[in-house]
């Protein structure tokens, strides 16, 4: 029986399951953050802009502000949130630098 014909060890199976769990957690985090960005940039900046324009924010209509500045600020904040959450996720799964 060659080395390739052997059944996978429980250690390699548990590592594969751990990698799959890490990837699932990463994709879940990405999905949530992208959903927030979509709602802010597309929802607030385009779809709900007329409704939000009834509110003034620093002298600008709120819908206009989200379309021009707000979605960019949220995107930058999401980058920092992603970095912090991924650092915690890496520690949890033991794959930190």
ZAZA-641553 format. One line per field, with one value per atom (N, C-alpha, C, CB): chain; atom name; x, y, z. Coordinates in pm, whole numbers, plus 50000, padded with zeros to 5 digits. Glycine has a CB too. Example, Ala and Ser with C-alpha at 12.3 -4.5 7.8 and 13.67 -1.06 7.14 Angstrom:
<sites>
chain: c(A; A; A; A; A; A; A; A)
name: c(N; CA; C; CB; N; CA; C; CB)
x: c(51319; 51230; 51320; 51131; 51285; 51367; 51290; 51408)
y: c(49431; 49550; 49670; 49553; 49775; 49894; 50003; 49940)
z: c(50780; 50780; 50780; 50905; 50708; 50714; 50787; 50572)
</sites>
This chain:
<sites>
chain: c(A; A; A; A; A; A; A; A; A; A; A; A; A; A; A; A; A; A; A; A; A; A; A; A; A; A; A; A; A; A; A; A; A; A; A; A; A; A; A; A; A; A; A; A; A; A; A; A; A; A; A; A; A; A; A; A; A; A; A; A; A; A; A; A; A; A; A; A; A; A; A; A; A; A; A; A; A; A; A; A; A; A; A; A; A; A; A; A; A; A; A; A; A; A; A; A; A; A; A; A; A; A; A; A; A; A; A; A; A; A; A; A; A; A; A; A; A; A; A; A; A; A; A; A; A; A; A; A; A; A; A; A; A; A; A; A; A; A; A; A; A; A; A; A; A; A; A; A; A; A; A; A; A; A; A; A; A; A; A; A; A; A; A; A; A; A; A; A; A; A; A; A; A; A; A; A; A; A; A; A; A; A; A; A; A; A; A; A; A; A; A; A; A; A; A; A; A; A; A; A; A; A; A; A; A; A; A; A; A; A; A; A; A; A; A; A; A; A; A; A; A; A; A; A; A; A; A; A; A; A; A; A; A; A; A; A; A; A; A; A; A; A; A; A; A; A; A; A; A; A; A; A; A; A; A; A; A; A; A; A; A; A; A; A; A; A; A; A; A; A; A; A; A; A; A; A; A; A; A; A; A; A; A; A; A; A; A; A; A; A; A; A; A; A; A; A; A; A; A; A; A; A; A; A; A; A; A; A; A; A; A; A; A; A; A; A; A; A; A; A; A; A; A; A; A; A; A; A; A; A; A; A; A; A; A; A; A; A; A; A; A; A; A; A; A; A; A; A; A; A; A; A; A; A; A; A; A; A; A; A; A; A; A; A; A; A; A; A; A; A; A; A; A; A; A; A; A; A; A; A; A; A; A; A; A; A; A; A)
name: c(N; CA; C; CB; N; CA; C; CB; N; CA; C; CB; N; CA; C; CB; N; CA; C; CB; N; CA; C; CB; N; CA; C; CB; N; CA; C; CB; N; CA; C; CB; N; CA; C; CB; N; CA; C; CB; N; CA; C; CB; N; CA; C; CB; N; CA; C; CB; N; CA; C; CB; N; CA; C; CB; N; CA; C; CB; N; CA; C; CB; N; CA; C; CB; N; CA; C; CB; N; CA; C; CB; N; CA; C; CB; N; CA; C; CB; N; CA; C; CB; N; CA; C; CB; N; CA; C; CB; N; CA; C; CB; N; CA; C; CB; N; CA; C; CB; N; CA; C; CB; N; CA; C; CB; N; CA; C; CB; N; CA; C; CB; N; CA; C; CB; N; CA; C; CB; N; CA; C; CB; N; CA; C; CB; N; CA; C; CB; N; CA; C; CB; N; CA; C; CB; N; CA; C; CB; N; CA; C; CB; N; CA; C; CB; N; CA; C; CB; N; CA; C; CB; N; CA; C; CB; N; CA; C; CB; N; CA; C; CB; N; CA; C; CB; N; CA; C; CB; N; CA; C; CB; N; CA; C; CB; N; CA; C; CB; N; CA; C; CB; N; CA; C; CB; N; CA; C; CB; N; CA; C; CB; N; CA; C; CB; N; CA; C; CB; N; CA; C; CB; N; CA; C; CB; N; CA; C; CB; N; CA; C; CB; N; CA; C; CB; N; CA; C; CB; N; CA; C; CB; N; CA; C; CB; N; CA; C; CB; N; CA; C; CB; N; CA; C; CB; N; CA; C; CB; N; CA; C; CB; N; CA; C; CB; N; CA; C; CB; N; CA; C; CB; N; CA; C; CB; N; CA; C; CB; N; CA; C; CB; N; CA; C; CB; N; CA; C; CB; N; CA; C; CB; N; CA; C; CB; N; CA; C; CB; N; CA; C; CB; N; CA; C; CB; N; CA; C; CB; N; CA; C; CB; N; CA; C; CB; N; CA; C; CB; N; CA; C; CB; N; CA; C; CB; N; CA; C; CB; N; CA; C; CB; N; CA; C; CB; N; CA; C; CB; N; CA; C; CB; N; CA; C; CB)
x: c(50085; 50000; 50090; 49903; 50070; 50154; 50104; 50154; 50186; 50154; 50027; 50270; 50002; 49885; 49756; 49903; 49765; 49646; 49593; 49676; 49667; 49626; 49511; 49744; 49428; 49318; 49374; 49218; 49310; 49361; 49355; 49280; 49456; 49460; 49357; 49601; 49320; 49223; 49280; 49182; 49415; 49479; 49461; 49627; 49479; 49463; 49317; 49520; 49225; 49083; 49044; 48998; 49094; 49059; 49120; 49108; 49240; 49298; 49214; 49442; 49166; 49082; 48951; 49052; 48895; 48771; 48798; 48713; 48914; 48949; 48972; 49074; 49038; 49057; 48924; 49147; 48833; 48700; 48623; 48621; 48633; 48565; 48624; 48575; 48755; 48821; 48774; 48975; 48768; 48724; 48578; 48743; 48493; 48352; 48338; 48274; 48415; 48409; 48457; 48494; 48560; 48613; 48510; 48744; 48450; 48351; 48226; 48312; 48187; 48072; 48099; 48039; 48219; 48257; 48258; 48395; 48316; 48318; 48178; 48396; 48092; 47953; 47881; 47877; 47900; 47835; 47888; 47856; 48019; 48078; 48040; 48229; 48037; 47997; 47849; 48025; 47767; 47625; 47608; 47546; 47685; 47680; 47723; 47770; 47832; 47881; 47779; 48015; 47714; 47613; 47496; 47565; 47448; 47334; 47369; 47291; 47489; 47528; 47551; 47656; 47627; 47661; 47545; 47782; 47482; 47374; 47241; 47363; 47212; 47084; 47071; 47065; 47166; 47157; 47194; 47247; 47290; 47337; 47252; 47473; 47174; 47096; 46947; 47150; 46915; 46774; 46699; 46766; 46758; 46689; 46733; 46713; 46805; 46860; 46751; 46941; 46643; 46536; 46477; 46426; 46455; 46399; 46498; 46360; 46628; 46732; 46762; 46859; 46735; 46763; 46676; 46744; 46575; 46492; 46567; 46362; 46678; 46757; 46886; 46789; 46922; 47046; 47157; 47027; 47278; 47394; 47514; 47421; 47563; 47672; 47640; 47802; 47515; 47474; 47443; 47579; 47458; 47429; 47310; 47553; 47242; 47135; 47199; 47049; 47136; 47195; 47215; 47108; 47121; 47136; 47254; 47009; 47269; 47383; 47514; 47370; 47514; 47635; 47676; 47614; 47579; 47612; 47667; 47489; 47610; 47656; 47796; 47560; 47831; 47960; 48067; 47944; 48032; 48132; 48104; 48141; 47981; 47946; 47987; 47801; 47963; 47997; 48148; 47941; 48225; 48372; 48417; 48440; 48361; 48396; 48360; 48325; 48243; 48202; 48295; 48056; 48335; 48427; 48559; 48450; 48615; 48741; 48722; 48792; 48612; 48584; 48572; 48454; 48509; 48495; 48630; 48404; 48724; 48859; 48921; 48948; 48910; 48966; 48891; 48961; 48760; 48681; 48722; 48529; 48740; 48781; 48917; 48785; 49011; 49144; 49138; 49238; 49059; 49047; 48981; 48967; 48872; 48800; 48884; 48667; 48959; 49043; 49159; 49098; 49212; 49317; 49263; 49368; 49142; 49079; 49051; 48949; 49005; 48977; 49105; 48907; 49212; 49340; 49388; 49445; 49373; 49413; 49328; 49400; 49199; 49107; 49146; 48961; 49184; 49218; 49367; 49167; 49446; 49589; 49666; 49610; 49627; 49697; 49754; 49603; 49777; 49831; 49977; 49815; 50026; 50164; 50262; 50191)
y: c(49884; 50000; 50123; 49999; 50213; 50332; 50437; 50390; 50538; 50645; 50720; 50742; 50733; 50805; 50726; 50840; 50594; 50510; 50504; 50371; 50557; 50550; 50647; 50580; 50610; 50696; 50820; 50620; 50934; 51054; 51039; 51177; 51087; 51079; 51175; 51111; 51149; 51237; 51376; 51178; 51385; 51516; 51599; 51499; 51536; 51612; 51646; 51532; 51560; 51588; 51706; 51463; 51708; 51818; 51950; 51787; 51944; 52065; 52114; 52039; 52023; 52062; 52125; 51940; 52067; 52123; 52261; 52029; 52278; 52407; 52511; 52394; 52472; 52566; 52606; 52504; 52508; 52537; 52631; 52407; 52610; 52698; 52838; 52640; 52848; 52979; 53051; 52963; 52979; 53040; 53084; 52942; 53000; 53036; 53163; 52921; 53172; 53291; 53414; 53271; 53399; 53509; 53555; 53467; 53463; 53498; 53560; 53372; 53510; 53567; 53712; 53483; 53737; 53873; 53964; 53875; 53917; 53995; 54025; 53921; 53926; 53945; 54052; 53814; 54049; 54149; 54289; 54115; 54301; 54433; 54486; 54426; 54399; 54442; 54481; 54332; 54413; 54449; 54589; 54346; 54620; 54754; 54857; 54763; 54830; 54925; 54944; 54876; 54835; 54844; 54930; 54704; 54906; 54983; 55131; 54931; 55161; 55301; 55367; 55312; 55301; 55366; 55367; 55297; 55254; 55247; 55289; 55104; 55236; 55265; 55409; 55177; 55457; 55595; 55697; 55612; 55663; 55759; 55770; 55725; 55665; 55666; 55641; 55561; 55526; 55485; 55575; 55339; 55601; 55680; 55825; 55619; 55870; 56005; 56112; 56027; 56098; 56200; 56211; 56166; 56098; 56097; 56155; 55953; 56117; 56168; 56315; 56087; 56366; 56506; 56602; 56532; 56552; 56635; 56676; 56561; 56608; 56636; 56707; 56504; 56810; 56883; 56826; 57035; 56812; 56762; 56848; 56611; 56927; 57023; 57116; 56948; 57155; 57247; 57182; 57348; 57052; 56979; 56887; 56896; 56855; 56757; 56620; 56753; 56545; 56419; 56317; 56360; 56304; 56211; 56247; 56207; 56376; 56424; 56396; 56574; 56420; 56397; 56251; 56441; 56159; 56016; 55980; 55930; 56035; 56003; 56056; 56062; 56170; 56233; 56199; 56383; 56193; 56176; 56057; 56300; 56041; 55943; 55802; 55947; 55760; 55623; 55601; 55589; 55706; 55694; 55680; 55817; 55761; 55751; 55613; 55860; 55565; 55432; 55325; 55403; 55337; 55239; 55237; 55271; 55352; 55358; 55298; 55504; 55329; 55270; 55118; 55330; 55069; 54924; 54856; 54894; 54924; 54868; 54845; 54962; 54944; 54929; 54822; 55062; 54817; 54714; 54576; 54737; 54562; 54434; 54392; 54441; 54485; 54452; 54407; 54573; 54477; 54440; 54304; 54546; 54281; 54154; 54037; 54161; 54061; 53954; 53922; 53994; 54022; 53997; 53906; 54130; 53934; 53849; 53710; 53912; 53701; 53572; 53491; 53593; 53558; 53489; 53434; 53585; 53511; 53463; 53343; 53575; 53351; 53242; 53111; 53279; 53118; 52997; 52968; 53009; 53048; 53022; 53042; 52885; 53136; 53161; 53303; 53139; 53361; 53497; 53497; 53558; 53615; 53628; 53593; 53768)
z: c(50000; 50000; 50000; 50122; 49907; 49899; 49998; 49755; 50015; 50109; 50068; 50120; 49937; 49888; 49904; 49744; 49920; 49933; 50075; 49884; 50170; 50309; 50337; 50402; 50432; 50472; 50542; 50565; 50527; 50592; 50744; 50548; 50811; 50957; 51016; 51011; 51141; 51207; 51225; 51343; 51237; 51250; 51124; 51281; 51007; 50883; 50857; 50764; 50900; 50886; 50975; 50921; 51099; 51189; 51140; 51332; 51080; 51022; 50905; 50977; 50823; 50710; 50759; 50621; 50864; 50921; 50981; 51028; 51046; 51104; 50996; 51192; 50887; 50775; 50714; 50668; 50701; 50647; 50739; 50625; 50871; 50966; 50962; 51110; 50949; 50938; 50812; 50936; 50702; 50576; 50584; 50460; 50644; 50661; 50744; 50726; 50853; 50938; 50862; 51066; 50781; 50702; 50600; 50631; 50530; 50427; 50492; 50345; 50608; 50679; 50718; 50804; 50771; 50807; 50684; 50874; 50576; 50452; 50402; 50344; 50407; 50362; 50443; 50372; 50575; 50660; 50631; 50808; 50618; 50594; 50456; 50608; 50357; 50223; 50218; 50122; 50299; 50305; 50364; 50389; 50468; 50527; 50423; 50653; 50354; 50254; 50142; 50196; 50099; 49993; 50038; 49953; 50159; 50210; 50218; 50349; 50268; 50283; 50148; 50369; 50060; 49933; 49834; 49870; 49813; 49715; 49776; 49659; 49896; 49959; 50000; 50078; 50081; 50131; 50024; 50253; 49939; 49840; 49716; 49800; 49684; 49560; 49586; 49463; 49642; 49656; 49753; 49703; 49869; 49972; 49973; 50108; 49870; 49869; 49879; 49742; 49806; 49811; 49951; 49710; 50014; 50149; 50249; 50190; 50235; 50327; 50303; 50311; 50185; 50155; 50235; 50008; 50303; 50388; 50515; 50424; 50544; 50663; 50623; 50740; 50697; 50672; 50760; 50699; 50703; 50775; 50739; 50743; 50835; 50810; 50694; 50783; 50681; 50577; 50443; 50559; 50432; 50307; 50329; 50260; 50222; 50230; 50259; 50097; 50349; 50397; 50285; 50505; 50193; 50081; 49994; 49998; 49968; 49890; 49963; 49860; 50094; 50173; 50169; 50317; 50184; 50177; 50040; 50209; 49936; 49801; 49777; 49697; 49833; 49805; 49908; 49798; 50035; 50140; 50231; 50222; 50270; 50373; 50339; 50397; 50216; 50179; 50181; 50041; 50151; 50156; 50301; 50090; 50391; 50533; 50589; 50613; 50552; 50598; 50543; 50556; 50418; 50359; 50434; 50209; 50466; 50540; 50679; 50550; 50745; 50877; 50867; 50936; 50760; 50743; 50722; 50625; 50661; 50646; 50783; 50561; 50872; 51006; 51086; 51081; 51072; 51140; 51090; 51117; 50958; 50902; 50957; 50749; 50963; 51014; 51159; 51000; 51241; 51382; 51398; 51458; 51326; 51336; 51283; 51260; 51175; 51121; 51216; 50983; 51283; 51382; 51492; 51443; 51539; 51641; 51587; 51692; 51463; 51401; 51383; 51265; 51343; 51328; 51461; 51269; 51568; 51701; 51742; 51806; 51713; 51753; 51685; 51717; 51557; 51482; 51481; 51341; 51550; 51561; 51431; 51609; 51350; 51224; 51219; 51106; 51338; 51340; 51299; 51478; 51260; 51215; 51322; 51166)
</sites>
